[in-house]
Amino acid sequence: MSASVIISYDGTENDDDALVLGKLLAQDTSKLALAYVRHAPEFDPGREELAQHDAESRLETGVARLGDPNIPRHVVFSGSTGMGLEELAEAESASVIVFGSDYRTPPGHAEPSTSAQRLLEIGATGIAVAAAGLRARPDATIGSIAVIPSEGDDSAKQTADALALALGAQIVGSEATVADLIVAGSQPGVPVGRIGLSGSARTTLDASRGSVLVVPSGKPVLL
């Protein structure tokens, strides 16, 4: 069965945050897959074997932390981490790619890494960014969801409503600055199925605390 949620994982602490958020969103590990992007194969066979082993070992570590050895692992080759993950998401018909925050992000805030930021500009799959430090909360849940809507497009609201129903969460409104998950819509004028955050949405997210899910224009994320 194809994964609904793909977690970008390289073994760093902030990617451990992504494991937590991905599992919360999917609710069921059967909907998860882990991916690690290598930019190019090594020309030397010995070095290539080591590099491939390292990539697979990182993914094995992530799977062990999720507690389900049956979770699929993908080592992807691409010159761009974001594009490699986007191609995998398309092949898997995945709804969301989950990233950890940038390594300098203060605890509680979500700040996209360079790879995630690129997809927030041109992507065609829902992008989730885990709040830094989420891994340190063994009792983490998604109990509250804030919505940053887009004018003329209720995809973010549809996504939030569906998640709230599935998770038993409360919708707290767009004015909330703290929520377990903040769902943001893409700005008006973005082609259907593509992502594009407005400046005001970025400002709101920068000032907020919680993990983030950005929804493509006209394409609710339904897990």
N, C-alpha and C positions, 0 to 999 in steps of 0.2 A: 504494500500500500504506500502511495506517495505521501511525503510529509507535508503537513500544513504549515509548520513552523520550522524554519532553518536557523540554527544558532551558529553565528560566526565564532569560532573558538580556537585560541592559540595557546591556552594554558596560563595566561596572565590572570592576575587577581580580578581585574575589571571584567574579564571575560567569564570569570566565575559568577559575577553578578548577572551576566547574560543568561547563564544556565538557569538561575533562579527565575528570572523573568520569563524565559521561554517556557519553562515547565508550568508556571502559573497561567500563562496565556493559553497553552495547549490543553491544560487540565489532565491530559492523558499522554504518557510518554510514547504511545504508539503513533502520535501525530508529530513527533519530533525527529529531526535529523541534525547532525553536527557537520560543520564544514570547515576546512582549513585550506587556504589558498597559497599555493606555491607559484612564484612568478615565472620560473623557467626550470627545466630539468638541468641537472649537472652533466657536463660532457664526459667527465671521468666516471666510469661505471661504479667504482668504489665510493666516490663521493655521492653519487646519485643514490646508491643503496642506503647510505647513512642519512641523507636528507629525507628520503621517503620514509625510512624507519622513524625518524624524529617526528615527522608530520603525523604518522599513524599513532605514535605513542602519545602525542598531545591529545588526539581525539579519544584514544582509549581512556586517558585520565578523565576527560570530560564525561564520557559515558559512565565511568565508574562513579563519579560524583552524582550523576542523575539516578543511579541505582537500577538501570535497566540495560543489560548487555545486548539486547536486541535492537537498540537504537542504531539506525544506519549512520555510517561515517563516510564522508566524501573528502578526498584530497583532490582539489581542483587546480588546474594549471591556467593561469591568466596573468597577463601583464598588469592588470588592475584588480585589486582585491574586490572592490565593489562590483565591477563588471562580471568577474568570475562568479560571485555569489548571485548576482541577478540572473545570469544564464542558468545557474543551477536551479534557482527558484522557478524559472520559467519551465525548465524540463520536469520539475517535480510538481508543477501546478501549485506551488506553495503560496500562501496568503501573506506571510510575514517573514522578514529577515530580522533577527534579533542581534544587536551589538551591545558590547559593554561600552561604558563611557570612556572618553579620553582619560589617560592616566593621571592628568593633573586636576581632574574634577573634584571639587569638594564633596564630602559625604552628603547624600540626600539629593544631590542635583544630578541631572542628566545632561551630558555634553557630548555630542556625537564626535567620534573619531574622524580622521581624514577620510577613511573609506566610507563610513556612514554618511558623512557630510556630502560626498559626491552623489550618492544615491538620493539624498534629500533634494538635490537640484535637478536630477534627470531620471530618477528611478521610476519603475512601473510596478513595484511591489510595496506593500505596507512595510514601513521601517519602524522598528521598536528600538529604543535605547534605554538600557537599564540604569537606574539611579546608582551612583557610586556607593559602595558599601552595602548593597542589598544582600550580598553573600553572608554578611555578619548577622543577619536576622533569620534565625532558624524557624521563626513563627511567621515569616512574611506571607501576606495574603494581598489580594486585590479586593479591598473592602470599600474603597471609594474611587470614583471615576469622575474627573472633570472633563469638560468638552470645550474645545476652542473651535467654533463652527466656521464655515466659509459661506459667504453670502451666495445664496442661490443654489447651494449644494448641501444636502443633509446627510452625506456619506459618513461624516464623523459622528453625527448623532445616532445614525443607524448602527454604526459599529459599537458605540458606547452602550446603547440600549441592549444590543444582543449580548455583549460581554457582561453587563450588569445582570441580565436574566440568567445567564449560564453560571455566573460566579456568585450570585447572591449579593452583588455589590450595590452601593448607593450612588446615584448620580448627584454630584454636588454643585454642578453649574460652572459656567465659564469664568465666574468671578473668583473662584477658589484658587489660592496660590499654593496650597498643599493638598496633594491627593496621592493615593497609591499609584494611580495611572492617569495620565493626561492624554486625551485623544484629540489630535489636531487635524483639521481638514486642510486641503490644499487651496491655494488662493484662486480667486476667479480668473478665468482666462487660460488656465492650464488645460491642455488637452485631456480629454476623458481617459482615465487609466494611468495618468502620469502624476508625479508628485512635484509640488512647488510650494514652499512656505512663504507667506507674506512677511514683510518686515515686522508688522505688529504681532504676528503669531510668534516669531522668533523672540521678540522682546518679552512677550508674556512667558514663554518657555524658559528664557534665561532667568527670569525672576521667580520661577516656581520651583517647588520641591516635589519630586516624584519621578517615576519612570514615564517615558513618553512613547506614544504610538502615533505615527503620522500616516494618514490615510490618503490613497490616491484619489484624484478628482473623479467623482461619479462612480466610485468603486468601493463600496463598504467592505471592510475586512470582516468576514464571517467565518469563524472557526468551528 
